[in-house]
């Protein structure tokens, strides 16, 4: 398929919002930012063999490519609006592109996101997405606003995607629920917006809870204490792994795309209501303290240390 036929194929399926003046097909998009709101922009790249196994279905790659970017907007408490897509392909395969768009646009339509432009090129399979969203002035959730005394919370369950990857590498039994959590993460967009007036600091968990919570601590000049046995656990993960193997997957596995956030203890009711309103479970796992770094302990109060805090691309 020639490049411009590929672009036209994408354009025909993309759709548009009323605030898109000019979308796919020109040198750049023209977009209307609502009066009195601030623009939030995030970008992630996914590479084959790094961010998804080589045997991942095209629709799952498309889903994940947009979902992980929307997770960044969720962590800022932003309302999604537009995205751009840069797609590098070894060859323009009609069936693969259609499958990719099935997954990508399913997520886009669910969150009222318009694909407004991007790029296509020949090369190793790689996908870069830039997302744009809105927040009210001064209402964006940030990493640098945690306060000593805050509760530390997480959404959903942790360790599922990392467990699926461990099973895939092991070549043995592969649990469908865990693999679904790896291939099709759920961006917690509604929860992020519900927390905008409740939480102090927020981050999405992409590299691992301990690594990402450490970013919050460094940005805010505080420390954190986390009970590793309080981390929310899916039944499929409980059945597949136990002991320190399970703790490590939950605390440092990465690819969860859940939200980790802090809030004042007297707002626990509001946090729980935000979770209910967003149909997303939330769990209190620790607290913010004076000092630095993230300390972890088991249910009986014994210090616990992961072999690594999370994923690092260039380690």
N, C-alpha and C positions, 0 to 999 in steps of 0.2 A: 504494500500500500504506500503510495507516494506521501510525503510529509503533509502536503496541504489537504489531501484527502483525509488523512488521519485527523488533522485539526478540525476539518469540517464535520467529521463523524462525532468528535467530542462536542463541538458547538451545538449540533442539532439536539443533543441529549442534555445539555447543561441547564437550560432554563434560565430565568432571570427574575430578580426582584424589581420593584418599582424604583428603588434608589440606584439602579444601574443605568446610567445614561448611555454608556457605550461599553460593551463587553468583549467577548472573544471575536477576533477578526481584524483588529487594527494593531498599531504599534504599542498601544497601551490602553488600559481601561479608564473610563471616566465615571466617577462615583460620587454620590451625594452623602456627605457626613451630616447627620441630623444636627440642627442648631442646639447649642447648649450641652453637647456630649463630647467626650474625648475618645480618640481612636486608639485601640489596642491592637498591636501587630505581633505575631509570633510565627516562627518558621522551624520546621524539622525536616530532616532528610532521612530516608530509609533506604538501606542498601541490602541487596540479596546476600544471605549468608551471615549478616551482622544483625539486622533487625528482624529478619524472618527467615525460617528454614527454606532451602531451595525448593522443597516440594510443596510450598504453600500455594493454594489455589489463587488464581488471579483476583477473584471477587474478594477474598480475604485480604489480599494485599491492598486492594483499593479501599476497603473498609478501614483497615488499620492506618493507612497513610493519612486519611483525613481525621480519624478519631484521635490519634495521638496529638495532633495539632490543636484540635478543639479542647483537648484536655488542658493545654496551656492557657487557653482563654478561660476555661472553667476555673483554673487556679487564680486567675486575676478577677474573678467575679464578673466577667464580661459577657455581653450578649453577642453571639456570633452573627456575622453578616455576609462576608464575601471570602473567597479564597482564590489563589492562583495555583497552578499545577505545572511543575517541570518534570517531564517524563523522559527518561533515557532507556531505550530499548535496543536489544541486539538486532531485532527485526520487527517491523510493524505487522504483527499477526492479528488479523481481524477478530478471531474468536477470543484471543487473550485480551485485547483492548476492550471488547464488549463486556467480558467478564469483570475486568478491572473497574469499568464504569458502573457496572451493576452494584458492586460493593461501595464504591466511592460515592455515587449519587444517592444511594439509600441513606447513608449517613448525612449527606448534604441536605436532602429533602426533610429528614427528621428534625434538623436544626435550622431550617430556613436559610441555608447557606447557598449563595450563588457562586458558581465557578465563572470567573470573569476574565481569565487570561492565563498565560503561562508560556511554556516552551516545549518543543519535542526535539529529540536528537538521537542519533545512533550511538550506542555504547553499552557498557555493562548495565544490567538492570538496576536502576536507581530512581527514586521518586523524591522530589522535594515539593513541599506544600507550604505556602504562606497563607495564614488566616488573618482576617481583620474582624474586629468587633468593637462594641461601644460600651463605655461606662459613663456614669454621671461624674462630673468633675470632683476629684478628691476621693472617689469611692472605690478605686481599684484596690484589690487585695494585693499585698506585697510580702516579700520574704523578710523584710527588715523591720517588722513592726511587732514581733513577739515580745511579751513582757514577763518578767519573773513573776511567778504565781499563776500564770495561765495554765489551763488544762491543755494537753495535747490530744488531738482526735485524729482518727482516720475514717475514711468512707469504705464501704464494701468489705471485701476480704483480701488478704495479702498472701502472696506466694504462689498463687495458682499458675500464672504464666511461666514463672521460673521452674515450677515443677513440671509443666508440660515440656519445656525445653530440656530439662534433665532426662525425662522419659524418652524424648526423641533422640538425644545423644546416646542413651543406653540401648536403644533398639529393642526393648522388651515391651511389656504391656503399656499401652497408651490410653489414658482416660480421655473420653470425648469432651467432658465438661472442662477439664483443665486445658486441653488443646483449644477449645473455643475461647477461653479467656486469653490465651496467647494470640490467637488469630484475630479476634474481634473484641478488643477492649471497649468498655463503655465510658465515653467522656462524661464526666459528672457536671454537665453544663448547668442544669437546673439547680443543683446543690450549690455550685459556686455563686450563682446569682442570689440564692436565698441566704448565703452566708455573708454577703457584702456588707450588711449592716450589723453583723453579729461577731464575726471572727476578727482577730487582730492581724494574724499573718497566715499565709497559705502557700502551698507549693504542690505540684502534682508529682506523684511517685513514679519516676521513669527509671532511674538508675538503682533504686533500692531505698527502703525506708530510712535506714541509718545514714546513708550518703545524702539523701535529700533533706532530711531533718537537720543534718549538720550544716547545710547551706543556710537554713533559717537561723540556726544558732549563730553562725558567723556573721550574717547580715544584721542580726539584732543585738549582738554583743551579749549573748546569754548562753546558758547550758540547758540540757534537757535530761530528764530521767524517764526511762521507758521500761515498762514491765513486759518482757518478751513473751510471757505466757498469757498476756491479755490481748495479744494481737488477734484480730478477728479471723476465724478459720472456717473455710468451706469444708463440708463433709467429705468431698472427693479428695481434698488434700490430706485430711485426717486419716483417710483409709489408705492412702498411698505412701505416706512418709510419717515418721515419728521421731521423737527425741531431738537431738541437735540438728539432724538433717532438716527436719521440718522448721525448726526455729530459724536456721540459716536461710532457707528459702523465703520465709516470711519477712525476716528483718533485712536481708541484703540481696534478695534475688532479682529485683527489678522487673520492669515491664508490666507493673500493676496498673498504672494510669488511674490510680485512686488519688483522692485529695488527702493531704496531711495539713492540719490547720491548728491554730491555737485560739483560745477564747477564754475570757475571764470565768472563774468558777461560778460566779453568781448568774451566769448566762447559760448554764447547762440545760435548763428547760427550753430556752430559745434555740439552742443548737439542736436538741432532739426534735423540736417542732420543724426546724428547717429540713432535717433529714426526712421526716414524715411527709412534708409538703413536696419534697423532691423524689419521694418513693425510693430513697436510698438509705440503707442502714448506716449509722455512724457509731463509733466506739471510742470511748475515752481510754487512752493507753499510757498516759503518763502526765508529766508536768514540766513546765519551764522553770528553771532555777537560776540563781546567780552563778556566774562562772563561765565555763566554756566546754564545748564538746557534748557528745551524747553518751550517757551512761546507761547500760542495760543490766537488768537483773531478772532472775527467775521468780516464780510465784512464792518461793520460800525465802526470798530476799538475798539469794546468793548472786554475786556478780557473774555476769555471763558475757563472753566476748565472741563475736563472729570472726571467722577467719579473714573476712574482708567486709568492708562497709557497703560495697555496691559495685556496679559496673563502671569501668573507666576505659574509654576508647583507646587511649594511647599508653596504658600501663604496660 
